[in-house]
Amino acid sequence: MTTRALPLALLFVLGLAGCHEETKFCDENGCYTCDGMSCRPITPAGACTRNADCGGDEYVCRDGACVPDDRSCGDLGCSCVVTGACDEGYVCTGGECRPEDEVCRFDHACGAGKVCVDGRCYNACEGGRECVEGLVCEDGACVPSVATCAEDADCEDGVCLDGSCQVGCTGDGECAADEFCDHGHCRYDDRFTPFCVESPDCQAGHVCVEGLCRTPCTDDASCLAFDVQFRFCREGFCQTFDEIRSDCRTSVDCEPGKTCVNGSCR
C-alpha cells in the first residue's frame, strides 16, 4: 500500500488536537480522514472522476480532486449515496439530491419518446435513434457517459464537475436546447416536468396526483373501459402494471449493480 506524506499543516493540527475518530481535514493537497489511530488521504488529488469516487456525502469531485461539498444538501443538489442524506423534499438520484417534484418514477411521467431511468427522464434510444454527444445508450435510454472529463483542462469551456464539462450560466437561455441552467452551470435537462399542479389543469373527469393527470376509479373494470394500459384500480385511480409492482423510485432503492428503470430494479 502506497503512503503519502501528510501536509505539515495537518500534522500540526493532529499534534494539537490528536487524531480523533471521524475527524476530517482538507487543504490544497486533498482531503484526509482519521480513524482514531491514523489519518489517510480520502482520495489523492487528481484521482477522482465522479462524486462517487470520493467515498461519502461530504465530498464532490471538482477538477479531478475530492474537495469538501460546501453546498446545502438540497438547495444546490449536493452529493449523496442514500436518500436519507438529503433534506426533506429531496431524493438521491445519480449521486446528488434532487427536488422530489423533478424526479420521475415511471416512463409515462416523462412524455412521449422518453423513459425514466434512476429518477430522471431521458430520450429513448431504441429503434435506431442515436444519442447526442456526451450521452450513451443504456437500458434503452440516452444517459450521460461514465465520465467525459477528469480535470478542467479536458474542457474547452467551463469546468469539470462530477465527470462532465459544465459551462457557467445565469439563465436557461444561455444553455443548449437540451440543457437548463442548474445553479450556475448548464447541464442536460433530465427533469420530470409536472403535467399539472392542481386538478383544474387536467381534462374534465381527471384529477392531479403528484404532477400527473389521473383517472379516478372504483374498480378494475372502470379502468379497462378507459385505457387498457391503466387497467388496475389502486388507491382510487387507474394505474399500470408497472406501477402496482414498482419496487424503486431511484437506483439507491436497488441492490448494487442494478438500476431503477420505469419503477423496477433491473
C-alpha positions in Angstrom: 0.0 0.0 0.0 1.5 3.3 -1.0 1.5 6.1 1.6 1.9 9.8 1.1 3.4 12.2 3.5 0.8 14.3 5.2 1.0 18.1 4.9 2.7 19.9 7.7 -0.5 21.8 8.4 -2.3 18.6 9.0 0.5 17.2 11.2 0.3 20.4 13.2 -3.5 20.1 13.7 -3.1 16.5 14.8 -0.4 17.4 17.2 -2.6 19.9 18.9 -5.9 18.1 18.9 -4.9 14.4 18.4 -6.4 12.2 15.7 -10.0 11.8 16.7 -12.4 9.3 15.2 -14.5 10.8 12.3 -12.1 13.8 12.1 -11.8 15.1 8.5 -9.4 17.7 7.2 -8.8 19.3 3.8 -6.2 21.6 2.3 -4.9 22.3 -1.2 -3.3 18.8 -1.4 -6.5 16.9 -0.8 -8.8 15.6 2.0 -8.0 13.2 4.8 -9.9 11.1 7.3 -8.9 10.0 10.8 -10.0 6.7 12.3 -8.7 7.2 15.9 -5.3 5.7 15.1 -4.0 7.5 12.0 -5.0 9.8 9.2 -5.1 8.8 5.5 -5.9 10.6 2.2 -9.6 10.1 1.3 -8.7 10.3 -2.4 -5.4 11.7 -3.7 -5.7 14.9 -5.8 -6.3 14.0 -9.4 -7.6 10.5 -8.7 -11.4 11.1 -9.0 -13.7 11.4 -12.0 -17.1 11.2 -10.3 -18.5 12.2 -6.9 -18.9 8.6 -6.0 -15.1 8.2 -6.1 -14.8 10.4 -3.0 -16.3 7.9 -0.6 -19.1 9.8 1.1 -21.7 12.6 1.1 -19.3 15.3 2.4 -17.1 15.5 -0.8 -17.5 16.2 -4.5 -15.2 15.7 -7.4 -14.0 19.0 -8.9 -11.2 19.3 -11.4 -10.1 15.8 -10.7 -9.8 16.1 -6.9 -12.1 15.4 -4.0 -13.0 18.6 -2.2 -15.5 19.4 0.6 -19.0 19.8 -0.6 -19.9 23.3 0.7 -23.4 23.3 -0.7 -26.6 22.8 1.2 -27.9 19.3 1.0 -31.0 20.1 -1.1 -30.8 23.7 -2.1 -28.0 23.1 -4.5 -28.3 19.4 -5.1 -25.4 18.2 -3.0 -23.8 14.8 -3.4 -25.4 11.8 -1.8 -25.2 8.0 -1.6 -28.7 7.4 0.0 -31.9 9.5 0.1 -31.5 9.8 3.9 -28.6 12.1 3.3 -30.9 14.6 1.5 -33.1 17.3 3.1 -36.8 16.7 3.4 -38.5 17.1 0.0 -35.4 15.8 -1.9 -34.4 12.3 -3.1 -31.0 10.9 -4.0 -30.6 10.2 -7.7 -27.4 10.0 -9.8 -25.3 10.7 -6.7 -27.0 14.1 -5.9 -30.0 15.4 -4.0 -32.8 16.5 -6.4 -36.3 18.0 -5.6 -38.9 15.3 -5.4 -41.1 17.1 -7.9 -38.3 16.9 -10.5 -37.8 13.2 -10.1 -39.8 10.7 -12.2 -40.7 7.1 -11.3 -42.4 5.8 -14.5 -41.9 6.3 -18.2 -45.3 7.8 -18.8 -44.4 10.7 -16.5 -41.6 11.8 -18.9 -43.8 12.1 -22.0 -43.6 10.6 -25.5 -40.2 9.3 -26.6 -38.7 9.4 -23.2 -38.0 6.8 -20.4 -37.5 7.1 -16.7 -34.1 5.8 -15.5 -32.8 6.4 -11.9 -35.5 9.1 -11.4 -34.5 11.1 -14.5 -36.2 11.5 -17.8 -34.0 10.6 -20.8 -34.6 10.3 -24.6 -35.3 6.7 -25.6 -32.6 5.2 -27.9 -34.4 2.2 -29.3 -35.5 1.8 -32.9 -32.2 3.2 -34.3 -32.4 6.6 -32.5 -29.0 7.9 -31.7 -27.9 9.7 -28.6 -26.4 13.2 -28.7 -22.8 13.8 -27.9 -21.9 13.1 -24.3 -24.7 10.5 -23.9 -24.6 6.8 -24.4 -27.4 4.2 -24.9 -28.0 2.1 -21.7 -31.2 0.3 -20.8 -33.0 1.8 -23.8 -32.2 5.4 -22.7 -29.7 8.1 -23.6 -27.8 8.6 -20.4 -24.6 10.6 -19.5 -21.5 8.6 -20.2 -19.5 7.4 -17.2 -17.1 10.4 -17.5 -16.3 12.9 -20.2 -13.6 14.7 -18.3 -11.1 14.3 -15.5 -10.0 17.8 -14.9 -10.8 21.4 -16.1 -8.1 21.2 -18.8 -10.2 18.5 -20.6 -13.0 21.0 -21.2 -12.9 23.6 -24.0 -15.3 25.7 -22.0 -16.5 25.6 -18.4 -15.2 23.3 -15.6 -15.1 19.6 -14.9 -17.7 18.8 -12.2 -18.7 15.2 -11.4 -17.0 13.8 -14.6 -18.7 16.2 -17.1 -17.8 19.6 -18.6 -20.3 22.2 -17.4 -20.5 25.7 -18.7 -21.3 28.6 -16.4 -24.7 30.3 -16.8 -27.2 32.7 -15.2 -30.3 31.5 -17.0 -31.7 28.7 -19.3 -31.3 30.9 -22.4 -27.5 30.7 -22.1 -27.6 26.9 -22.4 -28.1 24.5 -25.3 -31.6 23.5 -26.3 -31.5 20.2 -24.4 -29.9 21.8 -21.2 -31.0 24.0 -18.4 -29.2 26.3 -16.0 -28.8 24.4 -12.7 -27.4 26.7 -10.1 -24.8 28.4 -12.3 -23.9 25.6 -14.7 -25.5 24.2 -17.9 -26.5 20.6 -17.6 -28.6 18.1 -19.6 -32.2 18.6 -18.8 -33.3 15.3 -17.3 -36.0 16.7 -15.0 -39.6 15.4 -14.8 -41.8 18.4 -15.7 -45.2 18.1 -14.0 -48.2 17.9 -16.4 -50.4 19.6 -13.8 -50.3 21.5 -10.5 -53.9 21.0 -9.5 -56.9 19.1 -10.8 -58.4 22.1 -12.9 -55.3 21.8 -15.0 -56.5 18.4 -16.2 -59.3 17.4 -18.6 -62.8 17.0 -17.1 -63.1 13.9 -15.0 -59.4 13.6 -14.2 -57.5 14.6 -11.0 -54.0 15.9 -10.5 -51.9 13.4 -8.5 -48.1 14.1 -8.0 -47.9 16.2 -11.2 -49.9 13.7 -13.4 -53.5 13.8 -14.5 -55.0 10.5 -13.3 -58.4 8.8 -13.8 -60.4 8.2 -10.7 -61.9 4.7 -10.3 -63.8 2.4 -8.1 -62.8 -1.0 -9.7 -60.6 -2.5 -12.4 -63.5 -2.7 -14.8 -63.9 1.0 -14.9 -60.2 1.4 -15.7 -60.3 -1.1 -18.6 -63.1 0.8 -20.1 -60.9 3.9 -20.1 -57.4 2.6 -21.1 -56.1 -1.0 -21.3 -52.6 0.2 -20.1 -54.0 1.8 -17.0 -56.2 -1.2 -16.1 -55.7 -1.6 -12.3 -57.7 0.4 -9.8 -55.4 1.2 -6.8 -55.6 4.0 -4.3 -58.6 5.4 -6.1 -57.2 5.9 -9.5 -56.2 3.8 -12.5 -52.6 2.5 -12.6 -50.4 0.4 -14.9 -48.9 -3.0 -14.1 -45.5 -1.4 -13.7 -46.9 1.0 -11.1 -48.5 -1.7 -8.9 -45.4 -3.9 -8.9 -42.9 -1.0 -8.5 -40.0 -1.6 -6.1 -37.9 1.6 -6.6 -38.0 5.3 -7.3 -34.3 5.7 -7.9 -31.4 3.3 -8.1 -30.4 3.8 -4.5 -33.5 1.6 -3.7 -32.0 -1.3 -5.7 -29.3 -3.8 -5.0 -25.8 -2.9 -6.0 -25.3 -3.4 -9.8 -29.0 -2.8 -10.6 -30.6 0.3 -12.0 -34.2 1.7 -11.4 -35.9 1.7 -14.8 -39.6 2.6 -15.1 -40.1 1.9 -11.4 -38.4 -1.5 -11.3 -34.9 -2.6 -10.3 -33.2 -4.2 -13.4 
